[in-house]
Amino acid sequence: QITMSNFDGVISKFRDSAVSSLWFFKEDSSADASFLSEYNKVASDLKGMAKVCAISCTDWPVFCNKQGVKETPTVMIYPTNPMPPFAFEGKLEAKAVAAKVARFIPDFGTKLAKDTIDTWLTTDPSKPKALLFSNKKSPPTIWKALSSETVFKRTVKFGFVTEDEADIIKKYNVKKFPTVMIVRGSKAEIKEMYKGEMKFSGLKEWVNLHSESGMGDKVVGAGGGKEESAEEAKPWLVQEIPELTAKSHNDICFKGEGLCVIYLKDGEITQAETEMLTGLSKRFTSQLSDRGAKMKWMW
């Protein structure tokens, strides 16, 4: 419960990033008394994801009038700026109110596809990437809320992958939905699976363990030489069989030791060819691993 004097500090001050709801009630109203348990459910459902507040119009009638509240119970929803606040007009039930508030929680995540995931993974290499694999078409409220959380939106990138992205699902060996994974490292080589309940508080705690490491800092290049911008995407670093180009040649071939095995192709490489080369790569790696020979495969 808030007051007229702390309204700005609790709600207005955070409207650039947080969604809030405010229930205007009167102490002696039977309608307000019967709505209390419903509103408590809203607060429980959206705990940590939105600010769910209440104010007494018995104690603060001037403030209620100023907000245009003529009768109670009234629920005002305060979306993120620049959207104006508005009165909820549906049925005053927990499910309906919570759904309306949830609709306005901003989504800072990225919907990923086969053609975009490699670039996304290698942009901002110092930031951990949180991936949600889902059999739903759009991200759930908890994922949107995590992506827009004040600290996470600066330190973690959130991606959403649907089950029809078969190549990505296969690559990350996803067996069930939903699955949440954190991918880290300049080559996205470190993968950690979330094993807890799919609840906001548990996911937030888990993501927070990884968020402290990445702030979009500059990172040292693959050769340990000069720093490079953390914004620069290097999709070839996470591809099984990368393409040899003017931009990628140092990272995938000329830097470091080993033999470069180049598959020459007129046009784009096919999935079948990628799988064939990956198979050869694994076979030769296992045969030569004890002899000190390293082979780097590309096309």
C-alpha positions in Angstrom: 0.0 0.0 0.0 1.3 3.4 -1.0 0.4 7.0 -0.1 0.1 10.3 -2.0 3.5 11.4 -0.8 5.4 8.3 -2.0 3.5 7.7 -5.3 6.2 9.4 -7.3 9.0 7.4 -5.6 7.3 4.1 -6.0 5.6 4.4 -9.4 6.4 7.6 -11.4 10.1 7.4 -10.9 10.3 3.9 -12.5 8.0 4.4 -15.5 10.8 4.3 -18.0 11.4 0.6 -17.2 8.6 -0.8 -14.9 4.9 -1.5 -15.4 2.6 -0.8 -12.3 -1.0 -1.2 -11.3 -2.7 0.8 -8.6 -5.9 -0.2 -6.9 -7.9 2.8 -5.5 -10.1 1.7 -2.6 -12.2 3.0 0.2 -12.0 1.6 3.7 -15.8 1.2 4.2 -16.6 -0.2 0.8 -18.0 -3.8 0.6 -17.1 -3.9 -3.1 -13.5 -3.1 -2.3 -13.5 -5.7 0.5 -14.6 -8.4 -1.9 -12.0 -7.4 -4.5 -9.1 -7.7 -1.9 -8.5 -11.4 -2.4 -8.6 -11.1 -6.2 -6.0 -8.3 -6.1 -3.8 -10.2 -3.8 -3.7 -13.0 -6.4 -2.6 -10.4 -9.0 0.2 -9.4 -6.7 1.2 -13.0 -6.2 1.1 -13.9 -9.9 3.2 -10.9 -10.9 5.6 -10.8 -7.9 8.9 -9.3 -9.0 7.6 -8.7 -12.6 5.4 -5.6 -12.1 4.6 -3.2 -9.2 1.2 -4.1 -7.8 0.2 -1.3 -5.4 -2.9 0.0 -3.6 -3.9 3.4 -2.2 -6.7 4.4 0.2 -9.1 7.1 -1.1 -10.5 7.4 2.4 -7.0 8.6 3.5 -6.1 10.4 0.3 -9.3 11.8 -1.4 -7.5 14.7 -3.1 -5.0 12.4 -4.8 -7.8 10.1 -6.0 -9.8 13.0 -7.4 -6.6 14.3 -9.1 -6.2 10.9 -10.8 -9.8 11.1 -12.1 -11.1 8.3 -9.9 -14.8 8.7 -9.3 -15.6 5.3 -7.7 -13.9 2.3 -6.2 -12.7 -0.3 -6.8 -10.8 1.2 -9.7 -7.5 -0.2 -11.0 -5.2 2.1 -12.9 -2.5 0.6 -15.1 0.8 2.6 -15.6 2.6 1.2 -18.7 6.2 2.2 -19.5 6.7 5.7 -20.9 5.6 7.2 -23.2 2.3 5.3 -22.9 -0.2 7.1 -20.7 -1.8 5.5 -17.7 -5.4 4.2 -18.1 -8.2 2.7 -16.0 -8.7 -1.0 -16.3 -12.2 -1.6 -17.9 -12.6 -5.3 -17.8 -14.0 -7.6 -15.2 -12.3 -7.1 -11.8 -10.9 -10.6 -11.5 -7.4 -11.6 -10.8 -6.8 -13.4 -14.1 -8.1 -10.5 -16.3 -6.2 -7.8 -14.3 -2.9 -9.8 -14.3 -3.2 -10.5 -18.0 -3.8 -6.8 -18.8 -0.7 -5.7 -16.7 1.4 -8.5 -18.2 0.6 -7.3 -21.7 2.5 -4.1 -21.1 5.7 -5.7 -19.6 8.3 -4.7 -22.2 10.2 -7.5 -24.1 13.9 -6.8 -24.6 14.5 -10.4 -25.9 15.2 -11.5 -29.5 13.3 -14.1 -31.4 16.0 -16.3 -33.0 16.1 -18.2 -36.2 18.7 -20.4 -38.0 19.9 -17.4 -40.0 20.3 -15.0 -37.0 21.4 -17.0 -34.0 25.2 -17.1 -34.8 25.4 -13.4 -35.2 23.3 -12.9 -32.0 25.6 -15.2 -30.0 28.8 -13.5 -31.0 27.6 -9.9 -30.6 28.6 -8.5 -27.2 30.8 -11.6 -26.4 31.3 -10.5 -22.8 27.5 -10.8 -22.1 26.1 -14.2 -21.2 23.2 -15.3 -23.5 20.0 -16.7 -21.9 18.0 -18.9 -24.3 14.5 -20.1 -23.9 13.4 -23.0 -26.1 9.6 -23.2 -26.3 6.7 -24.9 -28.0 4.8 -21.7 -27.7 4.8 -19.0 -30.5 5.7 -16.1 -28.2 7.7 -15.6 -25.0 5.9 -15.9 -21.7 5.5 -13.0 -19.2 8.4 -14.3 -17.0 10.8 -14.2 -20.0 9.7 -10.7 -20.9 10.1 -9.5 -17.3 13.6 -11.0 -17.0 14.7 -9.4 -20.3 13.5 -5.9 -19.1 14.8 -6.2 -15.5 16.8 -3.1 -14.7 20.2 -4.9 -14.4 19.7 -7.7 -16.8 18.8 -5.5 -19.8 22.4 -4.1 -19.5 24.3 -7.3 -18.7 22.5 -10.3 -20.3 21.0 -11.0 -23.7 17.8 -13.0 -23.9 16.8 -15.1 -26.8 13.6 -17.0 -27.7 13.6 -20.1 -29.9 10.4 -21.9 -31.0 10.3 -25.7 -31.5 9.9 -25.3 -35.3 13.5 -24.1 -35.5 14.6 -27.7 -35.9 18.3 -27.0 -36.7 18.8 -24.9 -33.6 16.9 -27.5 -31.4 19.1 -30.2 -32.8 22.4 -28.2 -32.3 21.6 -27.6 -28.7 20.3 -31.1 -28.0 17.0 -29.8 -26.6 14.8 -32.8 -25.6 11.8 -31.0 -23.9 10.0 -27.7 -23.7 10.4 -25.3 -22.1 14.2 -25.5 -21.7 16.4 -22.7 -20.5 20.1 -22.5 -21.1 22.9 -19.9 -20.6 25.6 -19.8 -23.2 28.8 -18.0 -22.5 32.3 -17.5 -23.8 33.7 -15.6 -26.9 32.9 -18.8 -29.0 29.7 -19.6 -27.1 31.5 -22.7 -25.9 30.2 -22.8 -22.3 26.6 -24.1 -22.0 24.7 -24.4 -18.7 21.2 -25.8 -18.4 18.6 -24.5 -15.9 17.3 -27.3 -13.8 15.0 -25.4 -11.4 11.3 -24.6 -11.6 10.0 -22.4 -14.4 9.2 -19.5 -12.0 10.4 -15.9 -12.1 12.1 -15.8 -8.8 14.2 -19.0 -9.4 15.1 -18.0 -12.9 16.1 -14.5 -11.8 18.3 -15.9 -9.1 20.0 -18.3 -11.6 20.5 -15.7 -14.3 21.8 -13.2 -11.7 24.7 -15.6 -11.0 25.9 -15.1 -14.6 25.0 -11.4 -15.1 27.8 -9.9 -13.0 30.4 -11.1 -15.5 29.2 -9.3 -18.5 28.7 -5.5 -19.0 29.3 -5.1 -22.7 33.0 -4.5 -21.9 35.8 -4.7 -24.5 37.2 -8.1 -24.9 40.7 -9.3 -26.1 40.8 -10.7 -29.5 41.3 -14.4 -30.3 45.1 -13.9 -30.7 45.4 -12.2 -27.4 46.4 -8.9 -29.2 44.5 -5.7 -29.4 41.1 -5.2 -28.0 38.1 -5.4 -30.2 34.6 -3.9 -29.9 32.2 -6.0 -27.9 29.5 -5.0 -30.4 31.2 -6.7 -33.4 29.5 -9.9 -34.4 31.7 -12.9 -35.4 29.2 -15.6 -36.3 32.0 -17.8 -37.7 33.3 -18.4 -34.1 30.2 -20.6 -33.3 29.7 -22.3 -36.6 30.8 -25.9 -37.0 32.1 -25.4 -40.5 32.6 -21.6 -40.9 33.0 -19.8 -44.2 36.5 -18.5 -45.0 36.2 -14.8 -45.8 38.2 -11.6 -45.6 36.8 -11.0 -42.1 36.9 -14.5 -40.7 40.3 -15.8 -42.1 42.4 -14.8 -39.1 40.1 -16.3 -36.5 39.4 -19.6 -38.2 42.6 -20.3 -40.1 45.7 -18.1 -39.9 45.8 -17.4 -36.2 47.2 -20.2 -34.0 48.7 -23.6 -35.0 47.2 -26.4 -37.1 46.2 -27.3 -40.7 43.4 -25.5 -42.4 41.2 -27.9 -44.3 39.2 -25.9 -46.9 36.2 -27.3 -48.8 35.9 -25.4 -52.1 32.4 -24.8 -53.2 30.7 -22.7 -55.9 27.8 -21.1 -54.1 26.5 -21.7 -50.5 27.2 -24.8 -48.6 24.3 -27.1 -48.0 23.2 -28.7 -44.7 24.2 -32.2 -46.1 27.7 -30.9 -46.9 28.0 -29.3 -43.5 27.1 -32.6 -41.8 29.5 -34.5 -44.0 32.4 -32.2 -43.2 31.5 -32.2 -39.5 31.6 -36.0 -39.5 35.0 -36.0 -41.2 36.2 -33.4 -38.7 35.3 -35.6 -35.8 36.8 -38.7 -37.3 40.1 -37.0 -38.1 40.3 -35.2 -34.7 39.9 -38.4 -32.8 42.6 -40.2 -34.9 45.1 -37.4 -34.8 44.5 -36.1 -31.3 47.5 -38.0 -29.8 49.9 -36.9 -32.5 49.7 -33.2 -31.9 48.1 -32.4 -35.3 45.2 -29.9 -35.2 42.9 -29.6 -38.2 40.6 -26.6 -38.7 37.7 -27.2 -41.1 36.1 -24.5 -43.2 34.6 -23.8 -46.7 
